[in-house]
Amino acid sequence: MLLNRLVIAWMALMPSAALAQDVFEAPEGCEGVLTIQHRSCLVTNIWQCEADAPGEQWIGLFVQPGLYSVRKVDENFQWLETYYLFSRTVETMEADPADAASIDVLLRDQTDTYDFVTTSNDGTPPERVVGYDRLTGETVEIDDEPLLGTEFAFEVRNPDGTIERRGAGAQFLSERHRMFILGLSWDADTPEDVTDMSPIEFIYPGETGFFSANPKHECGATISSWVPEGE
């Protein structure tokens, strides 16, 4: 697929000053939808492409050094493909998961579980991701954007069943965009060590700062080397 080749081409450029641009440009055949400026020196850009299935979206996470990752999700926010720019690895979700993640189920039942497997191009063993999302019943408005409060927890398991890592947190669900938005996250073994990546600004096409490649909040003391979880 052309878009996959374009993303891999970005990866081949890393690390490169070319990615430290002021404005990000969506790949050819794609259109920018939304920019979110977060706490913890992070900005998210979201785009959609003509060649993709209805409801599929691409999410680019930018930290101070540049583009950190690109993830393709479907209408239920399943992690179809993830490209990590710094490590130049690609993760792909295996087809026919044991328990597919579903925003529809979450909205209907207040809780949704998931159980899926990802494979990587770096030769590491497949990883099984098991967890849940739950609506808290809280609705908040951030920068005039209505969001549903959620909580989540997950485990990443190796093929032999051993747990590689456990995460948890509280994030947001946008019904309008059918996507989860980063909030609080922590390692389940050290819950006191919380990272807050909550959204601060929602920026739409035509507005100042749309598709910015530069995070702007809490960057002075932030070392942008963390791995976002639950996005």
C-alpha positions in Angstrom: 0.0 0.0 0.0 1.3 3.5 -0.9 0.6 4.9 2.5 2.6 2.2 4.2 5.5 2.9 2.0 5.3 6.6 2.8 5.3 5.9 6.6 8.3 3.5 6.2 10.1 6.2 4.2 9.6 8.6 7.2 11.1 5.9 9.4 14.1 5.7 7.1 14.8 9.4 7.7 14.9 9.1 11.5 16.5 10.7 13.3 16.4 13.7 10.9 16.0 17.4 11.3 13.5 17.2 8.5 11.0 15.9 11.0 11.5 18.9 13.3 9.2 21.0 11.1 6.7 23.5 12.2 3.7 22.1 10.3 3.1 18.4 9.6 1.8 17.5 6.1 -0.5 14.5 5.8 0.5 12.0 3.1 -0.8 12.4 -0.5 -4.4 11.3 -0.7 -5.1 12.1 3.0 -6.7 15.0 4.8 -6.0 16.4 8.2 -8.9 16.1 10.7 -7.8 17.3 14.1 -4.8 18.5 16.1 -4.7 18.0 19.9 -2.1 19.7 22.1 -1.6 17.7 25.3 0.2 18.1 28.6 3.6 16.5 29.0 4.9 18.0 25.8 2.9 16.0 23.3 0.9 16.9 20.2 -1.4 14.5 18.3 -2.3 15.0 14.6 -5.2 12.9 13.1 -5.8 12.3 9.4 -8.0 10.2 7.1 -7.1 8.8 3.7 -9.2 8.1 0.6 -7.7 4.6 0.1 -8.7 3.4 3.6 -11.9 1.7 4.7 -14.6 3.8 6.2 -13.9 4.8 9.7 -10.2 4.2 9.6 -7.9 7.0 10.9 -4.2 7.7 11.3 -2.8 9.1 14.5 0.6 10.7 14.7 2.2 11.5 18.0 4.8 14.2 18.1 7.3 14.9 20.9 10.1 17.5 21.0 12.6 15.5 18.9 10.0 14.9 16.2 7.4 12.3 15.0 7.4 9.5 17.6 4.8 7.1 16.2 2.0 6.7 13.7 -0.9 4.4 14.4 -3.7 3.3 12.1 -7.0 2.5 13.9 -10.4 1.4 12.7 -13.9 2.7 13.6 -13.7 0.9 16.9 -10.1 2.1 17.7 -8.5 -1.3 17.1 -4.7 -0.8 16.7 -4.3 -2.1 13.1 -0.8 -0.9 12.5 1.7 1.0 14.5 4.9 2.5 13.3 7.6 3.6 15.8 9.8 6.2 14.2 12.7 6.2 16.7 13.2 2.5 16.8 12.0 2.0 13.2 9.8 -0.9 14.1 6.3 -1.8 12.9 3.7 -3.6 14.9 0.7 -5.2 13.2 -2.5 -6.6 14.9 -3.3 -10.1 13.9 -6.6 -10.6 12.2 -9.6 -12.2 14.0 -8.7 -11.3 17.6 -10.1 -13.4 20.4 -12.0 -10.4 21.7 -12.1 -7.4 19.4 -12.1 -4.0 21.0 -15.3 -2.1 20.3 -16.4 1.5 21.0 -20.0 0.4 20.2 -19.9 -2.2 23.0 -18.4 0.3 25.4 -21.1 2.9 24.7 -23.8 0.2 25.0 -22.6 -1.7 28.0 -20.3 0.8 29.8 -17.5 -1.7 29.7 -15.6 -3.3 26.8 -12.9 -6.0 27.0 -10.3 -6.9 24.5 -7.8 -9.7 23.7 -5.6 -9.4 20.6 -2.1 -10.3 19.4 0.4 -8.0 17.8 3.5 -9.0 15.8 6.6 -6.9 15.1 9.0 -6.7 12.2 12.0 -6.7 14.6 11.8 -10.5 15.2 10.6 -10.3 18.8 7.9 -12.9 19.8 4.2 -11.9 19.3 2.6 -10.1 22.2 -0.9 -10.8 23.5 -2.7 -7.7 24.9 -5.6 -8.3 27.3 -7.5 -5.6 29.0 -10.6 -3.5 29.3 -12.0 0.0 28.9 -14.8 1.3 31.2 -16.9 4.5 31.1 -16.8 6.3 34.4 -20.1 8.1 33.9 -18.3 11.4 33.9 -18.6 13.9 31.0 -16.1 16.7 30.7 -15.6 19.6 28.4 -12.1 20.6 27.4 -11.6 23.5 25.1 -15.3 23.2 24.1 -14.9 19.6 23.2 -17.3 17.1 25.0 -15.5 14.0 26.2 -16.5 10.9 28.1 -14.3 9.8 31.0 -12.9 6.3 30.9 -10.6 4.1 32.9 -8.5 1.2 31.5 -6.2 -1.6 32.5 -4.2 -4.1 30.4 -1.6 -6.8 30.4 1.0 -7.6 27.7 1.8 -11.3 27.7 4.5 -13.3 26.0 3.7 -16.5 24.0 4.4 -18.6 27.1 1.9 -16.7 29.1 4.3 -14.7 31.3 3.3 -11.0 31.9 5.8 -8.6 30.3 4.1 -5.4 31.6 0.9 -4.1 33.1 -0.6 -0.7 32.6 -3.6 1.3 33.8 -5.0 4.7 33.6 -7.8 7.1 33.0 -8.4 8.7 29.6 -11.1 10.2 27.4 -13.4 9.0 24.7 -14.6 11.3 21.9 -17.9 10.1 20.5 -17.6 12.6 17.7 -14.3 11.3 16.5 -14.7 7.7 17.7 -11.4 7.7 19.3 -9.7 7.5 22.7 -7.7 10.5 23.8 -4.7 10.2 26.1 -5.1 11.2 29.8 -3.5 9.7 32.9 -1.4 6.5 32.7 0.8 4.5 35.0 2.5 1.1 35.3 0.3 -1.2 37.4 3.3 -2.1 39.6 4.1 1.6 40.4 0.7 3.4 40.4 2.2 6.3 42.3 4.2 7.2 39.2 1.6 8.9 37.0 2.1 10.5 33.6 -0.5 13.1 32.7 -1.0 13.5 28.9 -4.4 15.1 29.1 -5.6 17.2 26.2 -5.5 21.0 26.5 -6.4 22.3 23.1 -8.5 20.9 20.2 -7.5 22.6 16.9 -9.5 22.2 13.7 -8.6 22.9 10.0 -8.3 26.7 9.5 -7.5 27.4 13.1 -4.1 28.6 14.3 -1.9 25.7 15.2 -3.7 23.1 13.1 -1.4 20.2 12.2 1.5 21.7 14.2 4.5 19.4 14.6 5.6 21.2 17.8 4.2 20.3 21.2 3.7 23.5 23.3 2.6 22.6 26.8 4.9 21.5 29.7 8.0 21.1 27.5 10.5 22.9 29.5 11.2 20.2 32.1 9.9 17.2 30.1 12.2 14.6 28.6 10.3 13.2 25.7 11.5 9.6 25.8 8.5 8.0 27.4 6.3 5.5 25.7 2.7 6.5 25.7 0.3 3.7 26.8 -3.4 3.3 26.1 -3.6 5.6 23.2 
